[in-house]
Amino acid sequence: MTRFDIITLFPEIFENALDQSILGRAIKNKKIKVNLVNLRDFARNKHKTVDDKPFGGGPGMLMKVDVIYKALEKLTINFKKDPKRRIILFDPRGKTLNQKLVQTHASKYNHFILICGRYEGVDERILKFVDEQLSIGDFITTGGELPALIFVDAVTRQIPGVLGKEESLADETFKEKGYKKYPQYTQPREFEGLKVPEILLSGDHKKIKNWREK
């Protein structure tokens, strides 16, 4: 079973998505386990403070390093080494997530600790305690929750037995560099003057295969 521990200030963002479709079935079938960790549970004062003003001034607030550290300490049992575990901070400055990276992570690790940043970011010192920074592209989201959910979804698809048909993985877009999946059609055969290509109605599987490859 692959485990995802997600450190977040907004666990409710994940709850509905994790109940649905492929992710919901993967959890039900014990292919994955998702543990939502509310960062406020590790705050050090009665006000549950998880952020503070940045030294040197500037807009907004930063997530505190000591609070995140405390959460990591518990999830890793005092940072005990585990070669199958990966601690990831979602950060726009990080390496851009792609399909090759997803496949590598799915095959190498079975425990992911995902840190969802918020506000103006996190105290830079937390980088000493993470394995990797990841981004989902050259744009900014309000927090790391959506990137984390995308990561969970993408990695889960790579786990054997999660998809109904394993061949679904074999012919996906991005299965190799530059590859994009062929166009596909279903009923009706004609819609608003747009017709299904005749080759797909021919029944000649060799010609169809060649057409799809082209």
ZATITI-209473 format. One line per field, with one value per residue (C-alpha): z, x, y; residue in three letters. Coordinates in nm, 2 decimals. Each point is the difference from the previous one (the first is absolute). Last residue first. Layout:
BEGIN
Z: [Z:...]
X: [X:...]
Y: [Y:...]
aa: [ALA:...]
// end
This chain:
BEGIN
Z: [-3.76:0.28:0.00:-0.38:0.01:0.28:-0.20:-0.31:0.20:0.17:-0.32:0.13:-0.24:0.24:0.13:-0.35:-0.09:0.23:0.23:-0.16:0.09:-0.17:0.34:0.13:-0.21:0.12:0.33:0.18:0.08:-0.11:0.08:-0.11:0.05:0.33:0.02:0.01:0.01:0.27:0.10:0.17:-0.03:-0.13:0.11:-0.18:0.26:0.29:-0.14:-0.07:0.37:-0.03:0.30:0.14:0.36:-0.04:-0.04:0.13:-0.28:0.03:0.37:-0.10:-0.21:0.25:0.30:-0.20:-0.12:0.36:0.12:-0.28:0.11:0.37:-0.04:0.04:-0.19:-0.33:-0.19:-0.35:-0.17:0.04:0.24:0.24:0.21:0.27:0.11:0.29:0.29:0.33:-0.10:-0.21:0.32:0.05:-0.28:0.22:-0.20:-0.27:-0.04:0.13:-0.03:-0.05:-0.03:0.13:-0.14:0.19:-0.25:0.09:-0.25:-0.20:-0.30:-0.26:0.06:0.02:-0.33:-0.17:0.12:-0.10:-0.35:-0.01:0.09:0.31:-0.04:0.24:0.28:0.01:-0.01:0.33:0.10:0.27:-0.04:0.26:-0.17:0.18:-0.14:0.11:0.37:0.25:0.33:0.00:0.36:-0.07:-0.36:0.04:0.35:-0.09:-0.32:0.20:0.24:-0.29:-0.15:0.33:0.04:-0.35:0.02:-0.30:-0.13:0.00:-0.24:-0.15:0.08:0.30:0.07:0.21:-0.14:0.21:0.16:-0.07:0.17:0.31:0.17:0.24:0.30:-0.09:-0.16:-0.32:-0.09:-0.03:-0.22:-0.27:-0.06:-0.12:-0.26:-0.03:-0.34:-0.03:-0.34:-0.16:0.29:-0.23:0.16:-0.04:-0.36:-0.06:0.13:-0.20:-0.32:0.03:0.30:0.38:-0.02:-0.19:0.27:0.29:-0.16:0.05:0.35:0.11:-0.01:0.19:-0.16:0.06:-0.23:0.10:-0.31:0.04:-0.27:0.09]
X: [0.05:-0.02:-0.38:-0.02:0.24:-0.21:-0.32:0.16:0.10:-0.34:-0.20:-0.36:-0.06:-0.18:0.32:0.13:-0.32:0.10:-0.30:-0.21:-0.06:-0.31:-0.16:0.07:0.06:0.10:-0.19:0.16:0.38:0.32:0.37:0.29:0.35:0.19:0.30:0.36:0.27:0.20:-0.15:-0.32:-0.08:-0.36:-0.11:0.05:0.14:-0.19:-0.34:0.14:-0.02:-0.38:-0.22:0.26:0.13:0.14:0.36:0.07:0.07:-0.35:0.08:0.30:-0.21:-0.28:0.23:0.20:-0.31:-0.13:0.33:0.00:-0.36:0.10:0.32:-0.16:-0.17:0.14:0.28:0.12:0.30:-0.11:-0.09:0.29:0.20:0.26:0.19:0.14:-0.12:0.17:0.26:-0.26:-0.19:0.26:-0.16:-0.30:-0.30:-0.20:-0.17:-0.33:-0.02:0.23:-0.13:0.25:-0.03:0.14:0.02:0.04:0.02:0.30:0.21:-0.26:-0.26:0.28:0.15:-0.34:-0.09:0.34:-0.05:-0.35:0.11:0.02:0.20:0.30:-0.07:-0.01:-0.38:0.01:-0.17:0.23:0.07:0.12:0.07:0.00:0.12:0.35:-0.11:0.22:-0.15:-0.09:-0.12:-0.28:-0.05:-0.35:0.07:0.31:-0.16:-0.28:0.24:0.21:-0.30:-0.07:0.37:0.03:-0.28:-0.22:0.08:-0.23:-0.09:0.19:0.36:0.22:0.36:-0.12:-0.32:-0.32:-0.14:-0.19:-0.13:-0.16:-0.24:-0.12:0.08:0.37:0.25:-0.19:0.02:-0.38:-0.01:0.18:-0.31:0.13:-0.21:0.10:-0.06:0.04:0.05:-0.07:-0.23:-0.30:-0.21:0.29:0.06:-0.38:-0.02:0.30:-0.14:-0.34:-0.09:0.06:0.34:-0.13:-0.27:0.26:0.29:-0.10:-0.12:0.36:0.06:0.31:0.19:0.25:-0.09:0.12:-0.03:0.05:0.04:-0.12]
Y: [0.80:-0.25:0.02:-0.05:-0.29:-0.17:0.06:-0.15:-0.31:-0.02:0.00:0.03:0.28:0.24:0.16:0.05:0.20:0.28:0.09:0.27:0.37:0.14:0.10:-0.35:-0.31:-0.35:0.06:-0.17:-0.01:0.17:0.00:0.22:-0.16:0.04:0.24:-0.11:0.26:-0.17:-0.33:-0.11:0.37:-0.07:-0.34:-0.33:-0.24:0.16:-0.09:-0.35:-0.07:-0.01:0.09:0.24:-0.05:-0.35:0.09:0.36:0.25:0.16:0.07:0.21:0.24:0.03:0.06:0.26:0.18:0.01:0.15:0.26:0.09:0.03:0.19:0.34:0.29:-0.12:0.17:-0.06:-0.16:-0.36:-0.28:0.08:-0.24:0.05:-0.30:-0.20:0.22:0.07:0.25:0.18:0.09:0.28:0.21:0.09:-0.08:0.18:0.34:-0.14:-0.38:-0.31:-0.35:-0.25:-0.35:-0.30:-0.29:-0.37:-0.28:0.13:-0.11:-0.12:0.28:0.26:-0.10:-0.01:0.35:0.14:-0.14:0.14:0.36:0.21:0.32:0.02:0.25:0.38:-0.01:-0.20:-0.33:-0.15:-0.37:-0.25:-0.34:-0.34:-0.33:0.06:0.04:0.18:0.08:0.37:0.00:-0.25:0.12:0.12:0.14:0.19:0.13:0.16:0.16:0.13:0.16:0.19:0.10:0.13:0.25:0.07:0.34:0.31:0.27:0.29:0.08:0.07:-0.11:-0.29:-0.14:0.04:-0.32:-0.32:-0.31:0.14:-0.24:0.28:-0.22:-0.01:-0.24:-0.09:-0.37:-0.06:0.31:-0.20:-0.22:-0.33:-0.18:-0.36:-0.16:-0.38:-0.17:-0.33:-0.09:-0.08:0.28:0.24:-0.09:0.01:0.36:0.11:-0.15:0.16:0.21:0.00:0.16:0.30:0.06:0.01:0.18:0.36:-0.09:-0.05:0.38:0.09:-0.28:-0.28:-0.29:-0.34:-0.23:-0.37:-0.26:-0.35]
aa: [LYS:GLU:ARG:TRP:ASN:LYS:ILE:LYS:LYS:HIS:ASP:GLY:SER:LEU:LEU:ILE:GLU:PRO:VAL:LYS:LEU:GLY:GLU:PHE:GLU:ARG:PRO:GLN:THR:TYR:GLN:PRO:TYR:LYS:LYS:TYR:GLY:LYS:GLU:LYS:PHE:THR:GLU:ASP:ALA:LEU:SER:GLU:GLU:LYS:GLY:LEU:VAL:GLY:PRO:ILE:GLN:ARG:THR:VAL:ALA:ASP:VAL:PHE:ILE:LEU:ALA:PRO:LEU:GLU:GLY:GLY:THR:THR:ILE:PHE:ASP:GLY:ILE:SER:LEU:GLN:GLU:ASP:VAL:PHE:LYS:LEU:ILE:ARG:GLU:ASP:VAL:GLY:GLU:TYR:ARG:GLY:CYS:ILE:LEU:ILE:PHE:HIS:ASN:TYR:LYS:SER:ALA:HIS:THR:GLN:VAL:LEU:LYS:GLN:ASN:LEU:THR:LYS:GLY:ARG:PRO:ASP:PHE:LEU:ILE:ILE:ARG:ARG:LYS:PRO:ASP:LYS:LYS:PHE:ASN:ILE:THR:LEU:LYS:GLU:LEU:ALA:LYS:TYR:ILE:VAL:ASP:VAL:LYS:MET:LEU:MET:GLY:PRO:GLY:GLY:GLY:PHE:PRO:LYS:ASP:ASP:VAL:THR:LYS:HIS:LYS:ASN:ARG:ALA:PHE:ASP:ARG:LEU:ASN:VAL:LEU:ASN:VAL:LYS:ILE:LYS:LYS:ASN:LYS:ILE:ALA:ARG:GLY:LEU:ILE:SER:GLN:ASP:LEU:ALA:ASN:GLU:PHE:ILE:GLU:PRO:PHE:LEU:THR:ILE:ILE:ASP:PHE:ARG:THR:MET]
// end
